[in-house]
Amino acid sequence: PGAQRYRPQSFDEIVGNTEAVDCLRKMAREQFLFHILLCGEPGSGKTSAIKCLARALLREHYGKAVLELNAADDRGIDVVRAKIKSFAQEKVALPGDLPKIVILDEVEAMTEGAQQTLRRIFELYSHTTRFALACNNADKVIEPLQSRCNLVRV
């Protein structure tokens, strides 16, 4: 609750992680977002940084163009199919070529089957949807997902 209330809302409010924040800030400035995998210790600011990136890119469209899930809670294939795939399929009017963004926290907690299904969704919907994944341990994320993301260490 307190951590959520005081979570940074913009890059300027983030303290530390200068290299990672600069990388994300550049993506926002250039309005170009790759699939990304932020990896770092618990509490290092991965999710906050991803949300700041999404806010900087999407501004007033954040609410309708971002899906946030904690993969530790929503870890199975059914969630990937029901929530993530249906969000990726939705048509959302965004300015320019801005993509929708799926934020998946603790992605390493997803089952291997769910990660494989997510990989397929990456392939099918990357023209309209980008994925921002956060994990504590990249070794628990399947290689096909890792290879489709830019790795940012926090």
mmCIF file of the C-alpha atoms, coordinates in Angstrom:
data_MODEL
# 
_entry.id   MODEL 
# 
loop_
_atom_site.group_PDB 
_atom_site.id 
_atom_site.type_symbol 
_atom_site.label_atom_id 
_atom_site.label_alt_id 
_atom_site.label_comp_id 
_atom_site.label_asym_id 
_atom_site.label_entity_id 
_atom_site.label_seq_id 
_atom_site.pdbx_PDB_ins_code 
_atom_site.Cartn_x 
_atom_site.Cartn_y 
_atom_site.Cartn_z 
_atom_site.occupancy 
_atom_site.B_iso_or_equiv 
_atom_site.pdbx_formal_charge 
_atom_site.auth_seq_id 
_atom_site.auth_comp_id 
_atom_site.auth_asym_id 
_atom_site.auth_atom_id 
_atom_site.pdbx_PDB_model_num 
ATOM 1   C CA . PRO A 1 1   ? 0.000  0.000   0.000   1.00 0.00 ? 1   PRO A CA 1 
ATOM 2   C CA . GLY A 1 2   ? 2.599  2.600   1.023   1.00 0.00 ? 2   GLY A CA 1 
ATOM 3   C CA . ALA A 1 3   ? 5.009  1.414   -1.642  1.00 0.00 ? 3   ALA A CA 1 
ATOM 4   C CA . GLN A 1 4   ? 2.251  1.686   -4.246  1.00 0.00 ? 4   GLN A CA 1 
ATOM 5   C CA . ARG A 1 5   ? 1.257  5.162   -3.072  1.00 0.00 ? 5   ARG A CA 1 
ATOM 6   C CA . TYR A 1 6   ? 4.808  6.496   -3.337  1.00 0.00 ? 6   TYR A CA 1 
ATOM 7   C CA . ARG A 1 7   ? 5.769  4.652   -6.530  1.00 0.00 ? 7   ARG A CA 1 
ATOM 8   C CA . PRO A 1 8   ? 7.481  6.963   -9.052  1.00 0.00 ? 8   PRO A CA 1 
ATOM 9   C CA . GLN A 1 9   ? 5.143  8.269   -11.740 1.00 0.00 ? 9   GLN A CA 1 
ATOM 10  C CA . SER A 1 10  ? 7.838  9.562   -14.102 1.00 0.00 ? 10  SER A CA 1 
ATOM 11  C CA . PHE A 1 11  ? 11.482 8.882   -14.931 1.00 0.00 ? 11  PHE A CA 1 
ATOM 12  C CA . ASP A 1 12  ? 12.502 12.055  -13.079 1.00 0.00 ? 12  ASP A CA 1 
ATOM 13  C CA . GLU A 1 13  ? 11.179 10.576  -9.826  1.00 0.00 ? 13  GLU A CA 1 
ATOM 14  C CA . ILE A 1 14  ? 13.277 7.387   -10.092 1.00 0.00 ? 14  ILE A CA 1 
ATOM 15  C CA . VAL A 1 15  ? 16.399 7.346   -7.943  1.00 0.00 ? 15  VAL A CA 1 
ATOM 16  C CA . GLY A 1 16  ? 19.269 5.096   -9.037  1.00 0.00 ? 16  GLY A CA 1 
ATOM 17  C CA . ASN A 1 17  ? 19.360 2.606   -11.919 1.00 0.00 ? 17  ASN A CA 1 
ATOM 18  C CA . THR A 1 18  ? 20.669 5.415   -14.119 1.00 0.00 ? 18  THR A CA 1 
ATOM 19  C CA . GLU A 1 19  ? 21.772 3.219   -17.009 1.00 0.00 ? 19  GLU A CA 1 
ATOM 20  C CA . ALA A 1 20  ? 18.481 1.299   -17.195 1.00 0.00 ? 20  ALA A CA 1 
ATOM 21  C CA . VAL A 1 21  ? 16.384 4.456   -16.812 1.00 0.00 ? 21  VAL A CA 1 
ATOM 22  C CA . ASP A 1 22  ? 18.380 6.212   -19.547 1.00 0.00 ? 22  ASP A CA 1 
ATOM 23  C CA . CYS A 1 23  ? 17.729 3.277   -21.891 1.00 0.00 ? 23  CYS A CA 1 
ATOM 24  C CA . LEU A 1 24  ? 13.982 3.382   -21.194 1.00 0.00 ? 24  LEU A CA 1 
ATOM 25  C CA . ARG A 1 25  ? 13.888 7.177   -21.397 1.00 0.00 ? 25  ARG A CA 1 
ATOM 26  C CA . LYS A 1 26  ? 15.463 6.967   -24.869 1.00 0.00 ? 26  LYS A CA 1 
ATOM 27  C CA . MET A 1 27  ? 12.739 4.531   -25.980 1.00 0.00 ? 27  MET A CA 1 
ATOM 28  C CA . ALA A 1 28  ? 10.082 6.952   -24.738 1.00 0.00 ? 28  ALA A CA 1 
ATOM 29  C CA . ARG A 1 29  ? 11.734 9.968   -26.364 1.00 0.00 ? 29  ARG A CA 1 
ATOM 30  C CA . GLU A 1 30  ? 12.040 8.189   -29.725 1.00 0.00 ? 30  GLU A CA 1 
ATOM 31  C CA . GLN A 1 31  ? 8.551  6.698   -29.311 1.00 0.00 ? 31  GLN A CA 1 
ATOM 32  C CA . PHE A 1 32  ? 9.974  3.331   -30.216 1.00 0.00 ? 32  PHE A CA 1 
ATOM 33  C CA . LEU A 1 33  ? 9.454  0.398   -27.922 1.00 0.00 ? 33  LEU A CA 1 
ATOM 34  C CA . PHE A 1 34  ? 10.912 -3.063  -28.306 1.00 0.00 ? 34  PHE A CA 1 
ATOM 35  C CA . HIS A 1 35  ? 9.753  -6.020  -26.266 1.00 0.00 ? 35  HIS A CA 1 
ATOM 36  C CA . ILE A 1 36  ? 11.810 -5.660  -23.098 1.00 0.00 ? 36  ILE A CA 1 
ATOM 37  C CA . LEU A 1 37  ? 12.823 -7.897  -20.218 1.00 0.00 ? 37  LEU A CA 1 
ATOM 38  C CA . LEU A 1 38  ? 13.867 -6.002  -17.089 1.00 0.00 ? 38  LEU A CA 1 
ATOM 39  C CA . CYS A 1 39  ? 15.816 -8.201  -14.746 1.00 0.00 ? 39  CYS A CA 1 
ATOM 40  C CA . GLY A 1 40  ? 16.967 -7.363  -11.231 1.00 0.00 ? 40  GLY A CA 1 
ATOM 41  C CA . GLU A 1 41  ? 16.616 -7.936  -7.529  1.00 0.00 ? 41  GLU A CA 1 
ATOM 42  C CA . PRO A 1 42  ? 13.206 -7.700  -5.837  1.00 0.00 ? 42  PRO A CA 1 
ATOM 43  C CA . GLY A 1 43  ? 12.465 -4.076  -4.976  1.00 0.00 ? 43  GLY A CA 1 
ATOM 44  C CA . SER A 1 44  ? 14.967 -2.685  -7.482  1.00 0.00 ? 44  SER A CA 1 
ATOM 45  C CA . GLY A 1 45  ? 12.333 -0.676  -9.353  1.00 0.00 ? 45  GLY A CA 1 
ATOM 46  C CA . LYS A 1 46  ? 11.671 -2.854  -12.394 1.00 0.00 ? 46  LYS A CA 1 
ATOM 47  C CA . THR A 1 47  ? 7.905  -2.478  -12.380 1.00 0.00 ? 47  THR A CA 1 
ATOM 48  C CA . SER A 1 48  ? 8.072  1.225   -11.532 1.00 0.00 ? 48  SER A CA 1 
ATOM 49  C CA . ALA A 1 49  ? 10.451 1.825   -14.437 1.00 0.00 ? 49  ALA A CA 1 
ATOM 50  C CA . ILE A 1 50  ? 8.217  -0.081  -16.857 1.00 0.00 ? 50  ILE A CA 1 
ATOM 51  C CA . LYS A 1 51  ? 5.149  1.878   -15.746 1.00 0.00 ? 51  LYS A CA 1 
ATOM 52  C CA . CYS A 1 52  ? 7.035  5.159   -16.157 1.00 0.00 ? 52  CYS A CA 1 
ATOM 53  C CA . LEU A 1 53  ? 7.959  4.099   -19.693 1.00 0.00 ? 53  LEU A CA 1 
ATOM 54  C CA . ALA A 1 54  ? 4.348  3.240   -20.521 1.00 0.00 ? 54  ALA A CA 1 
ATOM 55  C CA . ARG A 1 55  ? 3.136  6.569   -19.066 1.00 0.00 ? 55  ARG A CA 1 
ATOM 56  C CA . ALA A 1 56  ? 5.765  8.530   -20.996 1.00 0.00 ? 56  ALA A CA 1 
ATOM 57  C CA . LEU A 1 57  ? 4.811  6.815   -24.258 1.00 0.00 ? 57  LEU A CA 1 
ATOM 58  C CA . LEU A 1 58  ? 1.050  6.618   -23.956 1.00 0.00 ? 58  LEU A CA 1 
ATOM 59  C CA . ARG A 1 59  ? 0.246  9.603   -21.716 1.00 0.00 ? 59  ARG A CA 1 
ATOM 60  C CA . GLU A 1 60  ? -3.549 10.019  -21.522 1.00 0.00 ? 60  GLU A CA 1 
ATOM 61  C CA . HIS A 1 61  ? -4.060 6.698   -23.334 1.00 0.00 ? 61  HIS A CA 1 
ATOM 62  C CA . TYR A 1 62  ? -2.364 4.696   -20.546 1.00 0.00 ? 62  TYR A CA 1 
ATOM 63  C CA . GLY A 1 63  ? -5.624 3.432   -19.048 1.00 0.00 ? 63  GLY A CA 1 
ATOM 64  C CA . LYS A 1 64  ? -6.979 1.914   -22.243 1.00 0.00 ? 64  LYS A CA 1 
ATOM 65  C CA . ALA A 1 65  ? -3.693 0.823   -23.844 1.00 0.00 ? 65  ALA A CA 1 
ATOM 66  C CA . VAL A 1 66  ? -1.929 -0.952  -20.963 1.00 0.00 ? 66  VAL A CA 1 
ATOM 67  C CA . LEU A 1 67  ? -2.616 -4.354  -19.428 1.00 0.00 ? 67  LEU A CA 1 
ATOM 68  C CA . GLU A 1 68  ? -0.828 -4.998  -16.124 1.00 0.00 ? 68  GLU A CA 1 
ATOM 69  C CA . LEU A 1 69  ? -0.576 -8.502  -14.704 1.00 0.00 ? 69  LEU A CA 1 
ATOM 70  C CA . ASN A 1 70  ? 1.456  -10.082 -11.952 1.00 0.00 ? 70  ASN A CA 1 
ATOM 71  C CA . ALA A 1 71  ? 2.481  -13.421 -13.409 1.00 0.00 ? 71  ALA A CA 1 
ATOM 72  C CA . ALA A 1 72  ? 2.983  -14.850 -9.910  1.00 0.00 ? 72  ALA A CA 1 
ATOM 73  C CA . ASP A 1 73  ? -0.797 -14.571 -9.479  1.00 0.00 ? 73  ASP A CA 1 
ATOM 74  C CA . ASP A 1 74  ? -1.869 -15.152 -13.091 1.00 0.00 ? 74  ASP A CA 1 
ATOM 75  C CA . ARG A 1 75  ? 0.574  -17.832 -14.160 1.00 0.00 ? 75  ARG A CA 1 
ATOM 76  C CA . GLY A 1 76  ? -1.212 -20.429 -16.306 1.00 0.00 ? 76  GLY A CA 1 
ATOM 77  C CA . ILE A 1 77  ? -2.026 -20.889 -19.973 1.00 0.00 ? 77  ILE A CA 1 
ATOM 78  C CA . ASP A 1 78  ? -5.690 -19.994 -19.433 1.00 0.00 ? 78  ASP A CA 1 
ATOM 79  C CA . VAL A 1 79  ? -4.771 -16.514 -18.174 1.00 0.00 ? 79  VAL A CA 1 
ATOM 80  C CA . VAL A 1 80  ? -2.412 -15.977 -21.100 1.00 0.00 ? 80  VAL A CA 1 
ATOM 81  C CA . ARG A 1 81  ? -5.123 -16.954 -23.548 1.00 0.00 ? 81  ARG A CA 1 
ATOM 82  C CA . ALA A 1 82  ? -8.033 -15.211 -21.837 1.00 0.00 ? 82  ALA A CA 1 
ATOM 83  C CA . LYS A 1 83  ? -6.486 -11.943 -20.697 1.00 0.00 ? 83  LYS A CA 1 
ATOM 84  C CA . ILE A 1 84  ? -3.333 -11.333 -22.706 1.00 0.00 ? 84  ILE A CA 1 
ATOM 85  C CA . LYS A 1 85  ? -4.447 -12.648 -26.082 1.00 0.00 ? 85  LYS A CA 1 
ATOM 86  C CA . SER A 1 86  ? -7.826 -10.914 -25.898 1.00 0.00 ? 86  SER A CA 1 
ATOM 87  C CA . PHE A 1 87  ? -6.121 -7.614  -24.942 1.00 0.00 ? 87  PHE A CA 1 
ATOM 88  C CA . ALA A 1 88  ? -3.666 -8.004  -27.829 1.00 0.00 ? 88  ALA A CA 1 
ATOM 89  C CA . GLN A 1 89  ? -6.584 -8.613  -30.222 1.00 0.00 ? 89  GLN A CA 1 
ATOM 90  C CA . GLU A 1 90  ? -8.520 -5.511  -29.091 1.00 0.00 ? 90  GLU A CA 1 
ATOM 91  C CA . LYS A 1 91  ? -8.502 -2.536  -31.415 1.00 0.00 ? 91  LYS A CA 1 
ATOM 92  C CA . VAL A 1 92  ? -7.457 0.627   -29.584 1.00 0.00 ? 92  VAL A CA 1 
ATOM 93  C CA . ALA A 1 93  ? -7.140 3.968   -31.365 1.00 0.00 ? 93  ALA A CA 1 
ATOM 94  C CA . LEU A 1 94  ? -3.719 5.389   -30.509 1.00 0.00 ? 94  LEU A CA 1 
ATOM 95  C CA . PRO A 1 95  ? -1.879 8.307   -32.085 1.00 0.00 ? 95  PRO A CA 1 
ATOM 96  C CA . GLY A 1 96  ? 0.796  7.522   -34.640 1.00 0.00 ? 96  GLY A CA 1 
ATOM 97  C CA . ASP A 1 97  ? 2.170  4.032   -34.506 1.00 0.00 ? 97  ASP A CA 1 
ATOM 98  C CA . LEU A 1 98  ? 2.096  3.742   -30.730 1.00 0.00 ? 98  LEU A CA 1 
ATOM 99  C CA . PRO A 1 99  ? 1.603  0.165   -29.533 1.00 0.00 ? 99  PRO A CA 1 
ATOM 100 C CA . LYS A 1 100 ? -0.476 -1.168  -26.682 1.00 0.00 ? 100 LYS A CA 1 
ATOM 101 C CA . ILE A 1 101 ? 1.695  -2.443  -23.836 1.00 0.00 ? 101 ILE A CA 1 
ATOM 102 C CA . VAL A 1 102 ? 1.369  -5.591  -21.747 1.00 0.00 ? 102 VAL A CA 1 
ATOM 103 C CA . ILE A 1 103 ? 3.253  -5.316  -18.449 1.00 0.00 ? 103 ILE A CA 1 
ATOM 104 C CA . LEU A 1 104 ? 3.996  -8.710  -16.925 1.00 0.00 ? 104 LEU A CA 1 
ATOM 105 C CA . ASP A 1 105 ? 5.594  -8.634  -13.497 1.00 0.00 ? 105 ASP A CA 1 
ATOM 106 C CA . GLU A 1 106 ? 7.406  -11.714 -12.140 1.00 0.00 ? 106 GLU A CA 1 
ATOM 107 C CA . VAL A 1 107 ? 7.217  -13.415 -15.533 1.00 0.00 ? 107 VAL A CA 1 
ATOM 108 C CA . GLU A 1 108 ? 9.518  -16.210 -14.344 1.00 0.00 ? 108 GLU A CA 1 
ATOM 109 C CA . ALA A 1 109 ? 6.658  -17.475 -12.154 1.00 0.00 ? 109 ALA A CA 1 
ATOM 110 C CA . MET A 1 110 ? 4.624  -18.414 -15.240 1.00 0.00 ? 110 MET A CA 1 
ATOM 111 C CA . THR A 1 111 ? 4.483  -22.080 -16.135 1.00 0.00 ? 111 THR A CA 1 
ATOM 112 C CA . GLU A 1 112 ? 6.605  -23.174 -19.082 1.00 0.00 ? 112 GLU A CA 1 
ATOM 113 C CA . GLY A 1 113 ? 3.444  -23.844 -21.085 1.00 0.00 ? 113 GLY A CA 1 
ATOM 114 C CA . ALA A 1 114 ? 2.179  -20.328 -20.391 1.00 0.00 ? 114 ALA A CA 1 
ATOM 115 C CA . GLN A 1 115 ? 5.542  -18.878 -21.434 1.00 0.00 ? 115 GLN A CA 1 
ATOM 116 C CA . GLN A 1 116 ? 5.404  -20.880 -24.692 1.00 0.00 ? 116 GLN A CA 1 
ATOM 117 C CA . THR A 1 117 ? 1.891  -19.573 -25.362 1.00 0.00 ? 117 THR A CA 1 
ATOM 118 C CA . LEU A 1 118 ? 3.081  -16.041 -24.596 1.00 0.00 ? 118 LEU A CA 1 
ATOM 119 C CA . ARG A 1 119 ? 5.907  -16.485 -27.111 1.00 0.00 ? 119 ARG A CA 1 
ATOM 120 C CA . ARG A 1 120 ? 3.347  -17.263 -29.800 1.00 0.00 ? 120 ARG A CA 1 
ATOM 121 C CA . ILE A 1 121 ? 1.307  -14.174 -28.864 1.00 0.00 ? 121 ILE A CA 1 
ATOM 122 C CA . PHE A 1 122 ? 4.506  -12.098 -29.191 1.00 0.00 ? 122 PHE A CA 1 
ATOM 123 C CA . GLU A 1 123 ? 4.811  -13.342 -32.770 1.00 0.00 ? 123 GLU A CA 1 
ATOM 124 C CA . LEU A 1 124 ? 1.178  -12.848 -33.741 1.00 0.00 ? 124 LEU A CA 1 
ATOM 125 C CA . TYR A 1 125 ? 0.557  -9.402  -32.235 1.00 0.00 ? 125 TYR A CA 1 
ATOM 126 C CA . SER A 1 126 ? 3.920  -7.608  -32.180 1.00 0.00 ? 126 SER A CA 1 
ATOM 127 C CA . HIS A 1 127 ? 2.655  -5.178  -34.831 1.00 0.00 ? 127 HIS A CA 1 
ATOM 128 C CA . THR A 1 128 ? 0.140  -3.709  -32.341 1.00 0.00 ? 128 THR A CA 1 
ATOM 129 C CA . THR A 1 129 ? 1.296  -4.811  -28.893 1.00 0.00 ? 129 THR A CA 1 
ATOM 130 C CA . ARG A 1 130 ? 4.620  -4.687  -27.066 1.00 0.00 ? 130 ARG A CA 1 
ATOM 131 C CA . PHE A 1 131 ? 5.505  -6.703  -24.021 1.00 0.00 ? 131 PHE A CA 1 
ATOM 132 C CA . ALA A 1 132 ? 7.411  -5.340  -21.033 1.00 0.00 ? 132 ALA A CA 1 
ATOM 133 C CA . LEU A 1 133 ? 8.415  -8.212  -18.781 1.00 0.00 ? 133 LEU A CA 1 
ATOM 134 C CA . ALA A 1 134 ? 9.958  -7.957  -15.329 1.00 0.00 ? 134 ALA A CA 1 
ATOM 135 C CA . CYS A 1 135 ? 11.760 -10.785 -13.570 1.00 0.00 ? 135 CYS A CA 1 
ATOM 136 C CA . ASN A 1 136 ? 14.075 -11.444 -10.668 1.00 0.00 ? 136 ASN A CA 1 
ATOM 137 C CA . ASN A 1 137 ? 15.836 -14.347 -12.399 1.00 0.00 ? 137 ASN A CA 1 
ATOM 138 C CA . ALA A 1 138 ? 16.184 -14.397 -16.195 1.00 0.00 ? 138 ALA A CA 1 
ATOM 139 C CA . ASP A 1 139 ? 17.339 -18.030 -16.090 1.00 0.00 ? 139 ASP A CA 1 
ATOM 140 C CA . LYS A 1 140 ? 13.743 -19.033 -15.311 1.00 0.00 ? 140 LYS A CA 1 
ATOM 141 C CA . VAL A 1 141 ? 12.410 -17.317 -18.437 1.00 0.00 ? 141 VAL A CA 1 
ATOM 142 C CA . ILE A 1 142 ? 12.430 -19.595 -21.468 1.00 0.00 ? 142 ILE A CA 1 
ATOM 143 C CA . GLU A 1 143 ? 15.082 -18.766 -24.053 1.00 0.00 ? 143 GLU A CA 1 
ATOM 144 C CA . PRO A 1 144 ? 12.589 -18.136 -26.897 1.00 0.00 ? 144 PRO A CA 1 
ATOM 145 C CA . LEU A 1 145 ? 11.016 -15.325 -24.821 1.00 0.00 ? 145 LEU A CA 1 
ATOM 146 C CA . GLN A 1 146 ? 14.398 -13.916 -23.805 1.00 0.00 ? 146 GLN A CA 1 
ATOM 147 C CA . SER A 1 147 ? 15.586 -13.878 -27.413 1.00 0.00 ? 147 SER A CA 1 
ATOM 148 C CA . ARG A 1 148 ? 12.587 -11.775 -28.465 1.00 0.00 ? 148 ARG A CA 1 
ATOM 149 C CA . CYS A 1 149 ? 13.278 -9.103  -25.841 1.00 0.00 ? 149 CYS A CA 1 
ATOM 150 C CA . ASN A 1 150 ? 15.905 -6.473  -25.190 1.00 0.00 ? 150 ASN A CA 1 
ATOM 151 C CA . LEU A 1 151 ? 17.393 -7.350  -21.811 1.00 0.00 ? 151 LEU A CA 1 
ATOM 152 C CA . VAL A 1 152 ? 17.723 -4.423  -19.408 1.00 0.00 ? 152 VAL A CA 1 
ATOM 153 C CA . ARG A 1 153 ? 19.417 -5.126  -16.081 1.00 0.00 ? 153 ARG A CA 1 
ATOM 154 C CA . VAL A 1 154 ? 18.215 -3.057  -13.137 1.00 0.00 ? 154 VAL A CA 1 
# 
